[in-house]
């Protein structure tokens, strides 16, 4: 593609060289650059792409994009290479990538879902309903990328970098995808990963403290404002009005067409007469012009909110109540309140909860509807925020009837040191517990302890099929482990 066409939509550029050259590809990683490419130098948190410009030149690039303020005095750029200076190369990469791939998001309906919690489940629910209605659907999110029911790759972040995102969109377009539903993280909005995307519907699930760190958001205000950028990109929104921050959005965007949903407060789409058990949740909601009874086998009050968000979205596509009800009944989300069917008929739930708030939420949720004991099995990841470990121990000790403190991706840390820190918080409570560092053994003991009236919550790993120890990811799929242990116990 002609370089000049790739830069459409970018303002304030400074250019040295020829813009009418043909560009064969884009790269931000100098190791992946090929002859005839455009190399975009990104200043990252730990690596500055401007330090690798000479490497890119040696690989045969035709053009280089740099950011205003970078120091190029020590770099010799041959006169035949076009140099473009942009105000923000992250944003420029996103828009340039979209142009290079033919603006693929304009060729299908794009649904963006943001929020602290519920993004993954909501996107899976939307995908399930649309597919049952006969639509060809793509999904991009925390767990994996899917194109037309086929999983094409596992994810290493919630929202891909802009170049990869546009490549995925292009692939989806080639495969005849009609609707793409994607999780949009606050970080992706702040770092312009979704710049150049044309959203048709955006969803706000909820907002609570998370992702506050030097490399993410300095404070809650920045975190919330980053999420709001999604509503600046689309006039059609769907918002949880029971959430204090979500309730502000219709007032902040008075020109937008915003549909609200909720349980406790007035909303356009309201859930009533809710029943929650340890294996399902059902509720009454008005779909089109009549009240319907909706049931989903993802238990918990939060499942009502996620279902409502999905219902609001698919009603924009005119999906029938029958298809909506059938889909929500059958949907399963890997590692999100996922119940593992087993021959002992013990409720065993796998959940990705790996922060104090998410652990508290899942344990309080199951506690509210479980007739017997809540048995918590969890650990904390190594090489991550150690301050949360005693907090999570205290939370489990306070809420669960019994806790197994165990290992979860110790990485380069000693697993025993991690569980000792968790135990410090546990000792502040009267909760009963055991320390079993071997996670498989901890799960085995939990299963032997449980009855059909109880529920076991395996928290932390969720959809992850591995246990990371000293840089090596060992196979560790809790669904498989549970089934093998139950066969052994039987």
C-alpha positions in Angstrom: 0.0 0.0 0.0 1.1 3.5 -0.7 2.6 5.1 2.5 0.6 8.3 2.0 -2.7 6.3 2.1 -1.6 4.5 5.3 -1.3 7.9 7.1 -4.9 9.0 6.5 -6.5 10.3 9.7 -3.2 11.2 11.4 -2.7 14.9 12.1 0.4 17.0 12.9 2.9 14.7 11.2 6.3 15.9 10.2 7.8 14.1 7.2 11.2 13.8 5.6 11.3 11.8 2.4 8.9 10.2 -0.2 5.4 9.4 0.9 4.5 7.8 -2.4 6.5 4.6 -1.9 4.9 1.2 -1.6 4.9 -0.4 1.9 4.7 -4.2 2.2 4.0 -4.4 5.9 4.1 -2.8 9.4 6.1 -3.8 12.4 6.9 -2.4 15.8 9.4 -5.2 16.7 12.7 -4.7 14.9 13.3 -8.5 14.9 10.2 -9.0 12.8 10.9 -6.3 10.2 11.3 -7.3 6.6 12.4 -5.5 3.5 10.0 -2.8 2.3 8.3 -2.5 5.8 7.3 0.5 7.9 9.0 0.3 11.3 7.1 2.1 14.1 9.2 2.9 17.1 7.2 2.7 20.4 8.5 3.9 23.7 7.3 1.1 26.1 7.5 0.8 29.8 10.7 -1.3 29.7 11.9 -1.1 26.1 12.2 1.9 23.8 11.8 1.0 20.1 13.8 4.1 19.1 16.9 2.2 20.4 16.3 -0.4 17.7 16.0 1.9 14.6 19.4 0.9 13.3 18.5 -2.8 13.6 15.3 -2.1 11.5 17.4 -0.2 8.9 19.7 -3.2 8.6 16.6 -5.4 8.0 15.7 -3.3 4.9 12.9 -1.0 6.0 11.6 1.6 3.6 10.2 4.0 6.2 10.5 4.7 9.9 7.9 6.4 12.2 9.3 8.1 15.4 7.7 10.0 18.3 8.1 13.7 18.9 10.8 14.3 21.5 13.0 11.3 20.8 16.8 11.7 20.5 17.9 10.7 17.0 21.3 12.5 17.0 23.3 9.3 17.4 21.3 7.4 14.7 22.4 7.5 11.1 19.3 7.2 8.9 20.0 6.8 5.1 18.6 9.5 3.0 16.5 7.0 0.9 14.5 6.0 4.0 11.3 8.1 4.7 11.1 9.4 8.3 7.7 10.3 9.8 7.5 12.0 13.2 4.2 11.6 15.0 2.9 13.1 18.3 2.1 9.6 19.6 3.4 6.5 17.8 1.1 4.2 19.7 -2.0 6.0 18.4 -0.3 6.3 15.0 0.4 2.6 14.8 -3.2 1.8 15.5 -4.6 4.1 12.8 -1.9 3.2 10.3 -2.5 -0.5 10.9 -6.3 0.0 10.4 -5.6 1.8 7.1 -3.1 -0.8 5.9 -5.6 -3.7 6.4 -8.4 -1.8 4.7 -10.3 -0.6 7.9 -11.7 -4.1 8.5 -13.9 -3.1 11.6 -16.1 -1.0 9.2 -17.1 -4.2 7.4 -18.8 -6.0 10.3 -20.7 -5.0 13.4 -18.2 -4.4 16.3 -19.3 -4.7 19.9 -16.9 -3.5 22.7 -17.4 -4.6 26.3 -15.5 -2.8 29.1 -15.8 -2.9 32.9 -13.8 -4.1 35.9 -15.6 -7.5 36.0 -18.0 -9.4 33.8 -16.4 -8.6 30.4 -15.4 -12.2 29.6 -18.8 -13.8 30.6 -20.8 -11.1 28.9 -18.9 -11.5 25.6 -19.3 -15.3 25.6 -23.0 -14.9 26.3 -23.4 -12.4 23.4 -21.4 -14.8 21.1 -23.5 -17.8 22.1 -26.8 -16.0 21.4 -25.7 -14.5 18.1 -24.3 -17.9 16.8 -27.5 -19.7 17.8 -29.4 -17.1 15.8 -27.3 -18.0 12.7 -24.7 -15.2 12.8 -21.1 -15.6 12.0 -19.3 -14.3 15.1 -15.7 -13.5 16.1 -14.6 -13.0 19.7 -11.5 -11.4 21.1 -10.9 -11.4 24.9 -9.0 -12.5 27.9 -9.3 -16.3 27.3 -8.9 -16.7 23.5 -9.7 -15.4 20.0 -12.5 -17.3 18.2 -13.5 -17.0 14.5 -16.8 -18.7 13.6 -16.8 -21.1 16.6 -13.2 -22.1 16.1 -10.6 -21.1 18.7 -7.6 -19.7 16.7 -5.3 -18.7 19.5 -5.1 -18.4 23.3 -4.7 -14.8 24.6 -1.9 -13.3 26.6 -3.7 -10.0 27.3 -7.4 -8.9 27.3 -7.1 -6.6 24.3 -4.3 -7.3 21.7 -1.9 -4.6 20.6 -3.3 -2.5 17.8 -1.3 -4.1 14.9 -2.3 -7.6 16.0 -5.9 -6.5 16.5 -6.2 -5.2 13.0 -4.6 -8.3 11.6 -7.2 -10.4 13.5 -10.0 -8.2 12.2 -8.7 -8.6 8.7 -8.7 -12.4 9.1 -12.2 -12.3 10.5 -13.4 -10.3 7.6 -11.9 -12.8 5.1 -13.8 -15.6 6.9 -17.1 -13.9 6.5 -17.6 -12.8 10.1 -20.7 -10.6 10.5 -20.3 -9.5 14.2 -17.2 -9.2 16.4 -17.6 -9.0 20.1 -14.5 -8.0 22.1 -13.3 -7.2 25.6 -11.9 -3.7 25.8 -9.6 -3.1 28.7 -8.9 0.3 30.3 -5.2 -0.2 29.4 -6.0 -0.7 25.7 -8.1 2.5 25.7 -5.4 4.5 27.5 -2.6 3.1 25.2 -4.7 3.7 22.0 -4.8 0.0 21.0 -8.4 0.4 19.7 -7.8 3.7 17.9 -9.1 3.4 14.4 -11.8 0.8 15.4 -15.4 1.6 14.4 -17.6 0.4 17.2 -21.3 -0.1 16.7 -22.3 -0.9 20.3 -20.3 -0.4 23.5 -21.1 -1.9 26.9 -20.1 -0.9 30.5 -20.5 -3.7 33.0 -19.3 -2.2 36.3 -16.4 -0.4 38.0 -14.3 -1.1 41.1 -10.7 -0.8 42.2 -8.2 -2.7 40.1 -5.2 -2.1 37.9 -3.8 0.7 40.0 0.0 0.5 39.5 2.9 2.5 38.0 2.5 0.7 34.7 -1.3 0.9 34.6 -3.4 3.6 36.2 -2.1 6.1 38.8 -5.5 6.4 40.5 -9.2 5.5 40.2 -10.0 8.7 38.3 -7.6 7.8 35.5 -8.9 4.2 35.4 -12.5 5.4 35.0 -11.7 8.1 32.5 -9.8 5.5 30.4 -12.9 3.4 30.2 -15.1 6.4 29.3 -13.0 6.7 26.1 -15.0 3.8 24.7 -18.2 5.9 24.8 -16.4 8.7 23.0 -15.9 6.3 20.1 -19.5 5.1 19.8 -23.0 6.7 20.1 -24.8 3.5 21.0 -24.2 2.3 24.6 -25.4 -0.2 27.2 -24.8 0.6 30.9 -25.4 -1.1 34.2 -27.4 1.5 36.1 -26.9 -0.3 39.5 -23.2 0.6 39.3 -22.5 4.0 40.8 -20.0 4.9 38.1 -22.1 3.3 35.4 -25.1 5.4 36.4 -23.1 8.6 35.6 -22.5 7.6 32.0 -25.9 8.6 30.5 -25.5 12.1 32.0 -21.9 12.3 30.7 -22.9 11.4 27.2 -26.4 13.1 26.7 -26.1 12.9 22.9 -25.7 9.2 22.9 -28.3 6.5 22.6 -27.8 4.6 25.9 -29.8 1.7 27.2 -29.7 0.9 30.9 -30.1 -2.4 32.7 -30.2 -3.4 36.4 -31.8 -5.1 39.3 -32.2 -2.5 42.1 -32.5 0.8 40.3 -34.8 2.0 37.5 -33.5 0.7 34.1 -34.8 0.2 30.6 -34.2 -3.6 31.0 -34.9 -4.8 34.6 -34.5 -8.2 36.2 -37.2 -9.3 38.7 -38.1 -12.4 40.7 -34.6 -13.8 40.9 -33.8 -17.3 42.0 -30.2 -18.4 42.7 -29.0 -21.9 43.5 -25.6 -23.5 43.6 -26.0 -24.7 40.0 -28.1 -22.0 38.2 -29.8 -18.7 38.3 -33.1 -17.7 36.8 -35.0 -14.4 36.6 -37.9 -12.6 34.9 -37.1 -9.9 32.3 -39.1 -8.2 29.6 -37.8 -9.1 26.1 -39.4 -7.3 23.2 -43.0 -7.0 24.4 -43.5 -9.7 27.0 -42.0 -11.0 30.3 -39.8 -14.1 29.9 -38.3 -16.5 32.4 -34.6 -16.7 31.7 -32.2 -19.3 33.2 -28.5 -19.7 33.0 -26.2 -22.4 34.5 -23.7 -19.9 35.8 -24.9 -19.3 39.3 -24.6 -16.0 41.2 -26.2 -12.5 41.2 -23.5 -11.2 38.8 -24.7 -13.7 36.2 -28.0 -11.8 36.2 -26.2 -8.6 35.3 -24.1 -10.3 32.6 -27.2 -11.9 31.1 -29.0 -8.5 31.1 -26.1 -6.9 29.3 -26.1 -9.6 26.7 -29.9 -9.4 26.3 -29.6 -5.6 25.7 -27.0 -6.1 23.0 -28.7 -8.9 21.1 -32.1 -7.1 21.1 -30.3 -4.6 18.8 -30.0 -7.4 16.3 -33.7 -8.4 16.6 -32.9 -11.9 18.2 -36.0 -13.8 19.3 -36.7 -14.4 23.0 -36.7 -18.2 22.3 -33.1 -18.1 20.9 -32.0 -15.8 23.8 -33.4 -18.2 26.4 -32.0 -21.3 24.8 -28.5 -19.7 24.4 -28.3 -18.5 28.0 -29.3 -21.9 29.3 -26.5 -23.6 27.4 -23.7 -21.1 27.6 -20.5 -22.1 29.4 -17.5 -19.8 30.0 -14.1 -21.4 30.6 -12.9 -20.5 34.1 -15.7 -18.1 35.0 -18.0 -19.6 37.6 -17.6 -22.8 35.6 -19.2 -25.8 37.1 -17.4 -29.1 36.4 -19.8 -32.0 35.8 -18.7 -35.0 37.8 -19.9 -38.5 38.7 -20.0 -37.7 42.5 -22.4 -34.8 41.7 -20.5 -32.4 44.0 -20.8 -28.8 42.9 -17.2 -27.9 41.9 -16.6 -24.4 40.5 -13.6 -23.2 38.7 -13.2 -19.4 38.8 -10.4 -17.0 37.7 -10.7 -15.0 40.9 -7.1 -13.9 41.7 -7.5 -10.6 43.5 -8.9 -9.8 46.9 -12.0 -8.3 45.5 -12.7 -11.0 43.0 -12.1 -13.7 45.6 -14.5 -12.0 48.0 -17.1 -11.6 45.3 -17.1 -15.3 44.3 -17.1 -16.6 47.9 -19.8 -14.2 49.0 -21.8 -15.2 45.9 -21.7 -18.9 46.5 -22.2 -18.5 50.3 -25.5 -16.7 49.6 -27.0 -19.7 47.8 -25.2 -22.8 49.1 -27.0 -24.9 51.7 -23.9 -26.7 52.9 -20.3 -25.7 53.3 -18.3 -23.4 51.1 -14.8 -25.0 50.6 -12.2 -22.6 49.2 -9.1 -23.8 47.4 -6.7 -21.0 46.4 -3.2 -19.6 46.2 -1.5 -16.4 45.0 0.8 -16.0 42.0 4.5 -15.5 42.5 6.4 -12.4 41.3 3.3 -10.3 41.7 1.9 -8.0 44.4 2.7 -9.8 47.6 0.7 -7.3 49.8 -2.6 -9.0 48.6 -1.7 -12.4 50.0 -2.6 -11.9 53.7 -5.6 -9.9 52.6 -6.9 -12.9 50.5 -6.1 -15.3 53.3 -8.3 -13.1 55.7 -11.1 -12.9 53.1 -11.3 -16.7 52.6 -11.0 -17.3 56.4 -13.8 -14.9 57.0 -16.2 -16.2 54.3 -15.5 -19.8 53.5 -16.3 -22.6 55.9 -13.0 -24.3 55.1 -10.0 -23.2 53.2 -7.1 -25.1 51.5 -4.2 -22.7 51.1 -2.2 -23.9 48.2 0.0 -23.0 45.2 -0.9 -21.0 42.1 1.7 -20.1 39.5 4.6 -19.6 42.0 6.9 -18.5 39.1 10.3 -17.9 40.5 9.2 -17.6 44.2 9.3 -20.4 46.7 5.7 -21.7 47.0 6.1 -22.2 50.7 6.9 -18.6 51.2 3.8 -17.5 49.4 1.4 -19.8 51.3 3.1 -18.6 54.6 2.1 -15.0 53.7 -1.5 -16.1 52.9 -1.6 -17.9 56.2 -0.7 -14.7 58.1 -4.1 -13.2 57.0 -5.9 -16.5 57.7 -4.7 -16.5 61.3 -6.6 -13.2 61.9 -9.9 -15.1 61.4 -11.5 -18.0 63.1 -11.7 -19.8 59.8 -10.8 -23.5 59.6 -8.0 -24.3 57.1 -5.2 -26.5 55.9 -2.0 -25.6 54.2 -1.4 -28.0 51.3 1.2 -26.6 48.9 0.7 -29.3 46.2 -2.4 -28.0 44.4 -3.5 -31.4 43.1 -3.4 -32.8 46.7 -5.3 -29.8 48.0 -8.1 -30.4 45.4 -8.1 -34.1 46.3 -8.6 -33.4 50.0 -11.3 -30.8 49.2 -13.3 -33.4 47.1 -13.0 -36.0 49.9 -14.4 -33.5 52.4 -17.3 -32.3 50.3 -20.9 -33.5 50.0 -23.6 -32.7 47.4 -24.9 -30.0 49.6 -21.5 -28.2 49.6 -19.6 -26.3 47.0 -15.9 -26.3 46.2 -14.4 -23.1 44.7 -11.1 -23.6 42.9 -10.1 -20.0 42.7 -7.3 -18.3 40.8 -6.4 -20.4 37.7 -9.7 -20.3 35.8 -9.2 -20.9 32.1 -5.4 -21.3 32.5 -4.3 -24.8 31.4 -0.8 -24.6 33.1 1.1 -24.1 36.4 4.1 -21.8 35.9 7.2 -22.7 37.9 10.6 -21.2 37.4 9.8 -20.0 33.9 8.3 -23.3 32.7 4.5 -23.7 32.1 3.6 -27.2 33.2 0.2 -28.7 32.0 -2.4 -28.1 34.7 -6.0 -28.1 33.5 -8.3 -28.2 36.6 -11.2 -29.7 34.7 -9.0 -32.7 33.7 -7.5 -32.9 37.2 -11.0 -32.8 38.9 -12.3 -35.6 36.6 -9.1 -37.7 37.2 -9.3 -37.3 40.9 -13.0 -38.2 41.1 -12.3 -41.4 39.1 -9.5 -42.2 41.6 -11.7 -41.5 44.6 -14.7 -43.5 43.2 
